[in-house]
Amino acid sequence: MLRKVSYLGFTWLLFFSFFFILMLQITLRYIPYHTDVAFLQIKQTEVSSIKPYLGIFYVHVYTAIFALLAGFTQFNNRILSKYKKLHRIAGYLYFIAVVFFAAPSGIFIGYYANGGLYAQISFILLGILWLYFTIKAINAIKKGNIKKHQAFMLRSFALAFSAITLRLWKVILVYLFQPAPMDVYQIIAWLGWIPNLLLIEWYIKKIK
């Protein structure tokens, strides 16, 4: 299965690297700590009225970008085969980042998502599944079940990657259809992660 995962290859590396750099640029906008930069400009109601919102938002922003980078090392064939210790360390760091920080903070932020109830349900469900898949992946490797571990890590990272695909879908929808802002949030809330999960489920079945 490790060899099959490597079939993602050079194209995947270029694709991920390009969008990771874009995500890093977005994250750097929040350094130093500000209350009214980028996305926070349209969340001033939450920032001013919900005391923990700003702190939890920054926890999510800072740890989610790290989870993306650490997660990517889990599917690099060279690291998997030649640097197994690095793979384990990066895997546990990914686990800590997702389970204790990025996913719980994402669930909290999702409760206050733009787009109303439909968007809120989507982002909360995304956070819960991300948490669940990551825990299942770690439990599987502790039991020595490598195939199950890899399958759940693929699912987990597919959801982590929604940080990128959500923004990609937003650009596409706005460019093609110019929908109302709240309509955009309701649509990309689901498009950002469901196609990722469906695609990875197809891939997992293909490489079995």
JOWO-V505268 format. One record per run of one state. SS is the DSSP state (~ for helix, > for strand, _ for the rest). FROM is the first residue (numbers start at 1). LEN is the number of residues. Records with the same first field share a line. If there is no record, write none. Layout:
SS->FROM-LEN + FROM-LEN
//
This chain:
_->1-1 + 29-9 + 43-1 + 50-3 + 74-3 + 83-1 + 112-4 + 143-3 + 161-1 + 178-3 + 192-2 + 208-1
~->2-27 + 38-5 + 44-6 + 53-21 + 77-6 + 84-28 + 116-27 + 146-15 + 162-16 + 181-11 + 194-14
//
